[in-house]
Amino acid sequence: MKAYLIFDIMVTDDPTYAEYRRRGIAAIEKRIGEGRVIVRGGSLGTGKTKTMEGDWMPDRLIIMEFPSTEAAQAFYESPEYQDALALRLISSQSRALLVEGVD
């Protein structure tokens, strides 16, 4: 069953976040086949968003698709992503979810 990592990120330090992006993309590319970015949107992302209910307006909304929760967890816990994650945590306020898909 597919699984999704969903990130809601508000950047507070642009230069450090830029380095996170560089390392995060490298981590994704190294683990290609395990997951892919399917949404990169928000007020600062490349995809436009439109709030349909409530007042949620993410700066950056990223959704990654994986073939399973195990693959998503393995990506998130990989040494390559953990290296990048340390930079995201100091350069943004963020939330992340791991969600199982439906068949």
Kinemage of the C-alpha trace (Angstrom):
@kinemage 1
@onewidth
@group {chain A} dominant
@subgroup {mainchain}
@vectorlist {calphas} color= white
{ca met a 1} P 0.000 0.000 0.000
{ca lys a 2} L 1.387 3.409 -0.953
{ca ala a 3} L 2.371 5.874 1.741
{ca tyr a 4} L 2.902 9.615 1.762
{ca leu a 5} L 5.234 11.934 3.644
{ca ile a 6} L 3.584 15.346 3.950
{ca phe a 7} L 5.574 18.394 5.007
{ca asp a 8} L 4.189 21.810 5.957
{ca ile a 9} L 7.164 24.171 6.182
{ca met a 10} L 7.556 27.846 7.089
{ca val a 11} L 11.101 28.947 6.282
{ca thr a 12} L 12.763 31.239 8.842
{ca asp a 13} L 16.354 31.218 7.487
{ca asp a 14} L 16.555 31.260 3.677
{ca pro a 15} L 20.307 30.569 3.226
{ca thr a 16} L 20.291 27.557 5.578
{ca tyr a 17} L 17.057 26.267 4.066
{ca ala a 18} L 18.625 26.507 0.599
{ca glu a 19} L 21.371 24.154 1.798
{ca tyr a 20} L 18.700 21.837 3.248
{ca arg a 21} L 17.023 21.752 -0.174
{ca arg a 22} L 20.322 20.910 -1.874
{ca arg a 23} L 21.009 18.042 0.544
{ca gly a 24} L 17.380 16.906 0.597
{ca ile a 25} L 17.276 16.677 -3.190
{ca ala a 26} L 20.547 14.710 -3.119
{ca ala a 27} L 18.988 12.300 -0.593
{ca ile a 28} L 15.928 11.843 -2.816
{ca glu a 29} L 18.089 11.261 -5.896
{ca lys a 30} L 20.277 8.730 -4.079
{ca arg a 31} L 17.213 6.742 -3.010
{ca ile a 32} L 15.427 7.066 -6.366
{ca gly a 33} L 12.864 4.360 -6.951
{ca glu a 34} L 11.807 4.435 -3.329
{ca gly a 35} L 9.886 7.667 -3.500
{ca arg a 36} L 9.100 10.752 -5.500
{ca val a 37} L 7.926 14.286 -4.871
{ca ile a 38} L 4.381 14.642 -6.199
{ca val a 39} L 3.471 18.079 -4.758
{ca arg a 40} L 5.640 21.114 -4.129
{ca gly a 41} L 3.335 24.021 -3.539
{ca gly a 42} L 2.306 26.834 -1.279
{ca ser a 43} L 2.889 30.540 -1.300
{ca leu a 44} L 6.619 29.992 -1.892
{ca gly a 45} L 6.519 26.659 -3.728
{ca thr a 46} L 6.269 25.992 -7.441
{ca gly a 47} L 2.675 24.731 -7.338
{ca lys a 48} L -0.163 27.126 -6.594
{ca thr a 49} L -2.467 26.384 -3.680
{ca lys a 50} L -5.930 27.665 -2.905
{ca thr a 51} L -7.357 27.477 0.605
{ca met a 52} L -10.781 25.915 0.360
{ca glu a 53} L -11.664 25.855 4.082
{ca gly a 54} L -10.234 27.404 7.203
{ca asp a 55} L -7.195 29.649 7.311
{ca trp a 56} L -4.439 27.188 6.357
{ca met a 57} L -1.953 28.865 3.983
{ca pro a 58} L 1.306 26.920 4.001
{ca asp a 59} L 4.492 28.623 2.854
{ca arg a 60} L 5.716 25.297 1.470
{ca leu a 61} L 3.706 22.126 1.170
{ca ile a 62} L 5.565 19.039 -0.007
{ca ile a 63} L 4.070 15.597 -0.551
{ca met a 64} L 6.247 12.592 -1.331
{ca glu a 65} L 4.845 9.253 -2.481
{ca phe a 66} L 6.422 5.912 -1.536
{ca pro a 67} L 5.489 2.317 -2.352
{ca ser a 68} L 4.987 1.529 1.365
{ca thr a 69} L 5.176 2.983 4.859
{ca glu a 70} L 8.399 1.013 5.328
{ca ala a 71} L 9.976 2.713 2.297
{ca ala a 72} L 8.864 6.155 3.526
{ca gln a 73} L 10.228 5.470 7.003
{ca ala a 74} L 13.497 4.175 5.532
{ca phe a 75} L 13.895 7.366 3.481
{ca tyr a 76} L 13.122 9.628 6.448
{ca glu a 77} L 15.556 7.745 8.701
{ca ser a 78} L 18.296 7.378 6.061
{ca pro a 79} L 21.676 8.944 6.889
{ca glu a 80} L 21.403 11.135 3.789
{ca tyr a 81} L 18.068 12.614 4.799
{ca gln a 82} L 18.970 12.906 8.475
{ca asp a 83} L 21.926 15.069 7.403
{ca ala a 84} L 19.541 17.349 5.512
{ca leu a 85} L 16.857 17.240 8.216
{ca ala a 86} L 19.187 18.805 10.778
{ca leu a 87} L 19.357 21.888 8.534
{ca arg a 88} L 15.579 22.018 8.022
{ca leu a 89} L 14.956 21.914 11.747
{ca ile a 90} L 17.140 24.978 12.365
{ca ser a 91} L 15.949 26.928 9.313
{ca ser a 92} L 12.189 26.474 9.517
{ca gln a 93} L 9.130 25.747 11.558
{ca ser a 94} L 7.724 22.587 10.144
{ca arg a 95} L 5.369 19.683 10.570
{ca ala a 96} L 5.605 16.267 8.961
{ca leu a 97} L 3.173 13.372 8.659
{ca leu a 98} L 3.501 9.823 7.404
{ca val a 99} L 0.138 8.706 6.009
{ca glu a 100} L -0.909 5.369 4.545
{ca gly a 101} L -2.705 5.528 1.226
{ca val a 102} L -5.790 3.539 0.293
{ca asp a 103} L -6.080 0.632 -2.118
